[in-house]
Amino acid sequence: MKIISSWSGGKDSALACYRAMKDGHSVERLLNLVSAEEKRCCFHGTDARLLRDQARCVGIPLVQKEMRKGMGEYEIDFKEAVAALKGTGFEGMVFGDIYLDEHRDWVERVCGDIGIVPLEPLWNSDPRGVIEEFLDAGFRAVIVSCREELGKDFAGRELDREALARLERLGLCPCGEQGEYHTIVTDGPIFSKRIRITETEPVLKEGFWRHWSLDIWHYELEDK
């Protein structure tokens, strides 16, 4: 099936895309949603330019859509972007949801409205198992935002088994499925180049909750 991958640049979207490829689907576009005001990825906060460079490392064309504020406007803008791609022959779209029913329900309803098949390859997977699979496959990621209680030093560190243990000690979801933390994938089996992040600054911000957000000032793309 010719499909779109919902793309935040983070671990779950990357692993879901990878699984879809292994299942025989042809992923021919990445769809990334950024805020119209800040030019950053919705929810993750990653700079739009870095996401464009990341897509070049993956080698799949990226469609980047600016979104308005508000859930109603978000849904309208999302539908417009997906419907435009459907008009060029796409049949399905892959998402990285794991266990939140409200997320899956929204995906199924919206995709049903558009007339496109939703694919959820990570659904009902064990959260720790998802991270283990991600790491075992050779993916690497840097944490770009985290809840305040995880500490300033958690933003900007690599996602590894030590970070996983820290989350579990605090009783937080290993996958950060409820927004406990977000990542940017820097390397993996679907990457032809890797991203090396060299200069960052964690900043404490307000949102759904207070969180550390990583401003990435400099990075380089490296041959593998």
N, C-alpha and C positions, 0 to 999 in steps of 0.2 A: 504494500500500500504506500502511496506517495503521501508523506505526512509532514506536518509542521511540528517543531518542538517548542513548547513554551519555555522561554529561556531567561532565567534571572542571573545566570552566570555562576550560580552556587552549586553546591554538591548534589542536591536532590535532582535538579533539572538536568545536570550533566549525567548522573547515573541513570536516570529514566531514559534520556536520549540514547545512551550507550546500550541499555537493555533492549530498547526498541530496534536498534540496528542489529543486535544479535538475534532478534526475533525475525529478521528478514525484511523489516520495513525500510523504505528509502526516505531518510530524513533529508529534505532538500531546502528547508528554510528554518532559521531560528527566529522566533518572535519575542522581542524584548520591549517591555513597557517602561517608559521613563516619565518622570514628572515634568510637566510643561514649565514649571517655575524654576526648579533646581537643576534640571537636566541630569538627574540621578535615577537609578533603577528604583521603581516603586517597591517599597518595603525593605529592600536590602541596602539602599543608599549608595550603591557603587556608581562611580562616574560613568556617564554615557560613552565617553571616548575610550575608556579602558575596556568596556564591554565590546565595542567595535573591534578593538585590537585583539581581544580574546577570541572573537568569532573568526578573525583572520587566522589565528593559530589553529583553530579547529578545522577551518576550510569549508565551512557551510555558510552561505550568504545569510546575513542578519538583516531582518526588517525591524527597525526601531520606531516605535510609535509613541508620540507624546500624549500623555493622559492628563485630563482635567481632574480637579479635586472632587471628592464626593463619590460614594459607591455607585449612585445612579449614573453619573457621567462616566465613571470608570467602565461600567458594563457596556454602555453605548459605544465608547471608543474601542473597547476590546472587540466587540462584535463587528464593528466596521473594519478593523484590521484583519480579522480572521475571514470575514466574508469576501474581502478583496482577494485574499490568497486562494480561497475556495474557487473563486472565479477563474483561476489559472490552472485548475486541475487537481488541487489538493483534496484528499479524501478524509484524512484523519489528523488528530493533533494529540501529542503526548504531553502528559503532565506529571509532576513529581510528588503528588500527594501521597501520604503514607497512612494516616488513620483518622483525620478530622472529617467527620461526616458532612459538616456544613460546607467544607471546601469541595468535596466530591459532588455533593448535591448541586452546588453552583455550577461546577464544570459540566455536569450532565445536562442541566437545564439549559445553559447558554449554548452548548454545542448542539443540543436538540433544536433550539431556535434557529441556529445557523444552518443546520443540516449537515454537520460534519461529525465523524466518529471520534469520541473521546477515548484515549488509551491511558491507563493508569498502571504501568508495570510495577510500581513499588507498593501498590495498595495492599494493606494488611500484612506487610512484611514486618518482621521484628526490628524495632528501631536500632538496637545495637548491631544487629546483623546487617542493616543497611550501611552503617559506617564501616563495619569490618569488610564488607564486599567492596565498598568504595576504595578503601585503602589497599586491599589485596589486589584489586585490578590495576593498581599503579597510579591512581589519581592522587593529586596533591592539591591542597587548598589552604588559604589563609583566612582567618576569622576577621571579618570586616565590621561586625557590630555584635554587641552582646549586652545583656541586662547588667545594670550597674553592679549588682552583687557579685558578679563573676570577676570584677576587678579590671582596672585600667590595663593591666598587663595581658589580659586575655585577648583584647582586641589587638590584632597584628601578629598573633602567634600562629604557628601552623596547626592545622587540625590533625592530631595524631592520637595514639592510644592513651597518652598521658593526659591530653585535653579531655578525652572521652571519660577517663576515670574521674577527673575533676567535676565534670557535669554530674556524673552518677553519685558522687559523694554529697553533692548539694541537692540530690533528689530531682534533678532536671532531666528532661527528655534528651537522650543521647543525640537525637537528630535535630533538636531545636524546633520541633514541629509547630510549637505554639509561639515561635518568634523569640525564643531564649537567646539565640545567636544566629548569625548569617555568615556566609562565606563567599569568597571568590575563588574559583578553581584556576590553578596556575599551570597544571600539567596533567597528563593522563593518556590513556590508550587512544583517544580520539584526537589528540593534539599532535600537530606536525612541528610546532615550536612550543617552547615553554615561556612563561612569564616570570621574570625575576624582579620582585618588588624590592626597591632599595631605599626609599625614603618615605616615612609615614609619620602621622601624628594622631593619637587617639584624642577625641573631643567628647566631652560629656554633653548629651543632648536630651531634650524632652521629646516625648512622643506618647504612644500608648502607655509606656513606662519610661523612666529614666534609663538611658543606655549609653554605652561607649560606642562611638562611631569612628571608624578609621578613615582619616583623610589620607589618600595615597598621592604623594607629591611627585614621585618619580618611579619609573619601572622600565625594564628593558625586555625585548623579545629575543630569545636565544634559540639558535639551532640545536636540535637534539642529536 
